[in-house]
Amino acid sequence: MSEFIVADLLIPGRGEPIERGVVVLDDRRISYAGPAEGAPARRADDRVSEVATVMPGLWDCHVHFVGTGVPNVERMLTEHPVTAAGRAVADAAVMLDGGVTSARDVGGLGLQLAPVFAEGRVRGPHVYAAGRILSTTGGHGDVHRFPLDCVHTMAEASGFSAICDGVPEVLRAVRLNLRSNAKLIKICASGGVMSEVDHPIHQQFSDEELAAIVAEAARAERIVAAHCHGKPGIMAALRAGCHTIEHGSYLDEEAAEAMVAADAMLVPTRFVIDSLLQQEDQMPPYAYAKLQMVGGEHEQAIKIAIAKGVRIAAGCDIFVSGATYGHSGAEVRLLHEAGLPLLDAIEAATANGPDTLGPQAPRSGQLQVGYDADVIAFDGSPLDDLSMWGDGERVTHVWKDAELVKQPSN
């Protein structure tokens, strides 16, 4: 039995849209995607869904399944892991209903949750997880108000970060993540917003440490994703061979050209900037002050990246449990508002997603024969109505591995 999806509009993920399109799903794969007139004949037992728009399931390439209720890393580290996991499971289900069928967890409980989602025991997207974020002592993954020995213990329990210094320690941290089947390695190459003492511009990890991390990950065919706000961290990450730059708030023309030369990708995470700027009352004062500092620079950096032709993948940096997890599609609209043509913004949230995993990339993110049958449908045309991006209620159907996991209730 096959699943036929008949649509007024087919958006392939990469390439031009098709009016009156059909997608056929068989054995967890796409067996046809194209114009209705070229579709295979239906059999009596085939299932048919008629939709307004069909497209690949969305990729959110920067997610944290951490189950914290407020934007405060100190609170996150003190949550019991079971409590955090309970929230994260609920968040994952909401994310799936919002159209995200694949998520790249770049620090959190993703390594532990991925098998549960894959088993189908609970609802959630495919998760490709990094495990614990590598950070220097005093760096972005540290929690500066707590005694360091406590941070080591709590960070390990939460799955959030691994504090490591010097080549032997960073090698061990990479290997511990690989031992847990991490699909990529995530590092803090610059300071951050949610950490208290470090400065977002400053480089963290030495060039020697960065090179060791990238080389060790590469031996296991894993790429390195580098959290970078400041240009020193961006350039150091690129010199070391990091595959993706996360945030890139102070990226300038020189850095953008270096990214193009290295074939590195940018995951801008505009969503989190916009979201947190509305949550001053819930954030520590030091974090909100740094957020305001990077916010304007971040918007300009995206524009520079677009103008220079940097490859972009969509990621939201969602980490606060609750309503935000159903709105990953908003990053498409935000990228478009920053100057990325709409079809390119859609490509950033679909076809470009797997590329952020390098050799670990699945065949996903496009409506093509042989690709994973992760497909979504909208109740109208998201090419004409940009308000649909990020509105999970407008996502009428979700197929994950060809299984219909969301459909209209009536």
C-alpha positions in Angstrom: 0.0 0.0 0.0 1.3 3.4 -1.0 0.5 6.9 0.4 -0.5 9.4 -2.3 -0.3 13.1 -1.4 -2.1 15.2 -4.0 -1.4 18.9 -3.6 -2.3 22.2 -5.3 1.3 23.2 -4.8 4.5 21.1 -4.4 7.5 22.8 -2.9 10.5 20.4 -3.4 12.9 21.9 -0.9 15.5 22.7 -3.6 14.2 23.9 -7.0 11.1 25.5 -8.4 7.6 24.8 -7.0 5.2 22.7 -9.0 1.5 23.4 -9.4 -0.8 20.3 -9.1 1.9 18.0 -7.7 1.9 14.5 -6.3 4.1 12.8 -3.7 4.0 9.0 -3.3 5.5 7.4 -0.2 6.5 3.7 0.0 8.5 1.8 2.6 9.7 4.9 4.4 11.0 6.5 1.2 9.7 8.8 -1.5 8.9 6.8 -4.6 7.6 9.7 -6.7 7.5 13.5 -6.5 6.4 15.7 -9.3 3.6 16.8 -11.6 0.3 15.1 -11.2 0.2 14.0 -14.8 3.4 12.0 -14.4 2.4 10.2 -11.1 2.0 6.4 -11.1 -1.5 4.9 -11.2 -3.2 4.4 -7.9 -4.2 1.0 -6.7 -7.4 0.2 -4.8 -5.7 0.0 -1.4 -3.6 3.1 -1.7 -4.3 5.9 0.7 -4.9 9.4 -0.6 -4.5 12.8 1.2 -5.5 16.0 -0.6 -3.7 19.0 0.6 -3.1 22.7 -0.3 0.7 22.6 -0.2 3.1 19.7 0.3 6.9 20.1 1.0 9.7 18.3 2.8 9.6 18.2 6.6 11.5 21.1 8.2 14.9 20.8 9.7 15.7 22.8 12.8 19.5 22.7 12.8 20.1 24.4 16.2 17.9 22.9 19.0 18.5 22.2 22.7 16.3 19.6 24.2 17.1 20.7 27.8 13.6 21.0 29.4 14.3 24.2 31.2 11.3 26.5 32.0 13.1 29.8 32.0 15.9 31.4 30.0 18.5 31.0 32.7 21.4 28.5 32.5 21.8 28.4 36.2 18.3 27.1 36.6 18.8 24.7 33.8 21.8 23.1 35.5 19.9 22.6 38.7 16.9 20.8 37.2 16.6 17.1 37.9 17.3 15.3 34.7 14.0 13.4 34.8 12.1 16.6 35.2 14.0 18.1 32.3 13.5 15.0 30.1 9.7 15.1 30.8 9.5 18.6 29.6 11.7 17.9 26.6 9.6 15.0 25.4 6.5 17.3 25.4 8.5 19.9 23.6 9.6 17.4 20.9 6.0 16.4 20.2 5.0 20.1 19.8 8.0 20.6 17.5 6.9 17.6 15.3 3.4 19.0 15.1 4.8 22.3 14.0 6.4 20.6 10.9 9.9 19.8 12.1 10.7 16.2 11.2 14.5 16.5 11.8 16.3 18.4 14.5 20.0 18.8 15.2 20.4 18.9 19.0 23.6 20.9 19.7 23.7 20.4 23.4 21.2 18.7 25.7 19.4 15.5 26.2 19.1 14.7 22.5 21.5 11.7 22.6 19.3 10.1 25.2 16.0 11.0 23.6 16.8 10.1 20.0 16.4 6.3 20.5 13.0 6.8 22.2 11.7 8.9 19.3 13.1 6.4 16.8 11.3 3.5 18.6 8.1 5.4 18.2 7.4 5.1 22.0 6.8 8.9 22.1 6.3 11.5 19.4 9.3 13.5 18.2 11.4 14.3 15.2 14.5 12.5 14.0 17.2 13.8 16.3 20.9 14.1 15.4 22.6 15.0 18.6 26.0 16.4 19.6 25.9 15.4 23.3 27.7 17.7 25.7 29.0 21.0 24.5 32.7 21.4 24.8 33.7 24.6 26.7 36.8 26.0 28.3 36.9 26.7 32.0 35.2 30.1 32.4 33.8 29.8 28.9 30.2 29.9 27.6 29.4 26.4 28.7 30.6 27.1 32.3 28.2 28.5 35.0 30.4 31.0 36.7 28.6 31.6 40.0 28.8 27.9 41.0 31.9 26.2 42.3 33.8 24.5 39.4 33.6 21.0 40.8 29.8 21.4 41.1 29.6 22.6 37.5 31.4 19.5 36.4 29.0 17.2 38.2 25.8 19.1 37.3 26.8 19.6 33.6 27.4 15.9 33.2 24.0 15.0 34.8 22.2 17.5 32.6 23.9 16.5 29.4 24.6 20.2 28.8 28.4 20.8 28.7 31.8 19.4 29.2 34.4 21.7 30.7 37.8 20.9 29.2 41.2 22.6 28.9 44.3 21.6 26.9 44.6 19.0 24.1 44.4 15.8 26.2 41.1 17.0 27.9 39.4 18.1 24.7 40.3 14.8 23.0 38.8 12.9 25.9 35.6 15.1 25.7 35.2 14.4 22.0 35.7 10.7 22.6 33.2 10.6 25.4 30.6 12.1 23.1 31.5 9.7 20.3 31.1 6.9 22.8 27.5 7.9 23.2 27.0 8.0 19.4 27.1 11.7 18.9 26.4 12.6 15.3 28.4 15.8 15.5 30.6 17.7 18.0 29.6 21.1 19.4 32.1 23.6 20.8 32.1 27.1 22.2 34.6 29.0 20.1 33.6 32.3 21.5 31.8 33.7 24.6 28.1 33.8 24.7 24.9 35.6 25.9 23.5 33.4 28.6 26.8 32.9 30.4 27.7 35.5 33.0 31.4 36.5 32.9 32.7 35.7 29.4 32.5 38.3 26.5 30.7 37.2 23.3 33.5 38.6 21.1 36.4 36.8 22.8 37.8 33.6 21.3 37.6 30.5 23.5 39.8 27.5 23.0 43.3 28.0 21.6 44.0 27.3 17.9 45.8 24.1 19.0 42.8 22.9 21.0 40.4 23.7 18.1 42.6 21.8 15.6 42.7 18.8 17.9 38.9 18.7 18.3 38.3 19.0 14.6 40.9 16.3 13.8 39.5 13.9 16.4 36.0 14.4 15.2 37.0 13.9 11.6 38.6 10.5 12.4 35.1 9.4 13.2 33.5 11.2 10.2 31.9 13.8 12.4 31.9 17.5 11.8 32.3 20.3 14.4 29.7 22.9 15.0 31.1 26.1 16.5 29.2 28.5 18.7 30.6 31.8 17.6 29.5 35.4 18.2 32.7 37.4 17.8 34.9 37.5 14.8 38.0 36.1 16.6 36.1 32.9 17.4 34.7 32.7 13.9 38.1 33.0 12.2 39.7 30.6 14.6 36.9 28.0 14.0 37.4 28.3 10.3 41.1 28.0 10.5 40.6 24.7 12.5 38.1 23.4 9.9 34.8 23.7 11.8 32.0 22.9 9.4 29.2 25.2 10.8 29.3 28.6 12.5 26.4 29.0 14.9 25.0 32.5 15.4 27.9 34.5 13.7 26.8 37.8 15.3 29.9 39.8 14.4 30.5 38.2 11.0 31.9 40.8 8.6 32.9 40.7 4.9 36.3 39.2 5.6 34.8 36.4 7.7 32.0 35.8 5.2 34.5 35.4 2.4 36.5 33.0 4.6 33.4 30.9 5.2 32.7 30.7 1.4 36.3 29.7 0.8 36.1 27.0 3.4 32.6 25.8 2.3 31.4 26.4 5.9 27.8 26.9 6.7 26.1 29.5 8.8 23.2 28.7 11.2 22.2 32.3 12.2 19.5 31.5 14.8 17.7 34.8 14.4 14.6 33.3 16.1 16.3 33.2 19.5 17.4 36.8 19.3 13.8 38.0 18.5 12.3 35.7 21.1 14.6 36.5 24.0 14.4 40.3 23.4 10.8 40.0 24.5 11.6 38.1 27.7 13.6 40.7 29.7 11.7 40.0 32.9 12.7 36.3 32.8 16.4 36.7 31.9 19.3 37.5 34.2 20.2 41.2 33.8 23.7 40.3 32.6 22.3 38.1 29.8 19.8 40.6 28.6 22.5 43.3 28.5 24.6 41.1 26.3 21.6 40.1 24.2 21.0 43.8 23.4 24.7 44.2 22.5 24.7 41.4 19.9 21.1 41.9 18.6 21.8 44.7 16.1 25.1 43.3 15.0 23.5 39.9 14.4 21.0 41.3 11.9 23.7 43.0 9.9 25.8 39.9 10.0 23.0 37.9 8.3 22.7 40.5 5.6 26.5 40.3 4.9 26.4 36.5 4.8 23.5 36.6 2.3 25.3 39.2 0.1 28.5 37.2 0.1 26.8 33.9 -0.8 27.5 32.0 2.5 25.5 28.8 2.7 22.8 29.1 5.3 20.9 26.5 7.3 17.9 27.4 9.5 18.1 26.8 13.2 16.2 28.5 16.0 18.3 27.9 19.1 15.2 27.0 21.0 15.9 26.0 24.6 13.1 27.4 26.8 10.5 24.7 27.3 6.9 25.5 26.3 5.4 27.5 23.5 8.5 28.3 21.4 9.1 24.7 20.3 6.1 24.7 17.9 7.4 27.7 15.9 10.6 26.7 14.2 9.2 27.6 10.8 9.4 31.3 11.8 13.1 31.2 11.0 12.2 30.9 7.3 10.3 34.2 7.5 13.1 35.9 9.5 15.7 34.8 7.0 13.6 36.1 4.2 13.1 39.4 6.0 16.9 39.7 6.3 17.2 39.5 2.6 17.3 35.8 1.7 15.0 35.0 -1.3 12.0 33.0 0.0 12.8 29.8 -1.9 16.4 30.1 -0.6 15.1 30.5 2.9 12.9 27.4 2.5 16.0 25.6 1.2 17.8 26.6 4.3 15.1 25.0 6.4 14.9 21.8 4.3 17.5 20.7 1.7 20.4 22.4 3.5 19.6 20.8 6.8 21.3 17.5 6.2 24.5 19.3 5.0 25.1 20.5 8.5 26.0 16.9 9.5 28.7 16.3 6.9 29.3 12.6 6.4 26.5 11.7 8.8 23.9 13.4 6.7 20.8 11.4 5.8 19.0 11.6 2.5 16.4 14.1 3.7 15.1 17.6 3.2 13.9 17.2 -0.4 11.0 15.8 -2.2 13.1 13.4 -4.4 12.9 9.7 -5.2 14.8 7.7 -2.7 14.8 10.4 0.0 13.4 9.8 3.5 9.6 10.1 3.6 9.5 13.0 6.0 6.8 15.3 4.5 4.5 18.1 5.7 1.5 19.9 4.3 0.1 23.4 4.9 -3.5 24.5 4.6 -2.6 27.2 2.1 0.4 28.5 0.1 3.3 29.6 2.4 4.7 31.3 -0.7 1.8 33.8 -0.6 1.1 34.0 3.1 4.3 34.5 5.1 2.4 34.4 8.4 2.1 30.6 7.9 5.8 30.3 8.7 6.0 29.5 12.4 2.3 28.9 12.9 2.0 25.2 13.7 -1.7 25.3 13.4 -1.3 25.9 9.6 0.6 22.6 9.3 -2.2 20.2 8.6 -0.3 16.9 8.0 3.0 15.5 9.1 4.5 12.2 7.7 7.6 10.9 9.5 9.1 7.8 7.8 5.9 7.7 5.7 3.8 7.3 8.8 1.0 10.0 9.1 1.7 11.3 12.6 -0.4 14.5 12.4 -3.6 15.0 10.4 -6.7 17.2 10.7 -9.0 16.2 13.6 -12.2 16.6 11.6 
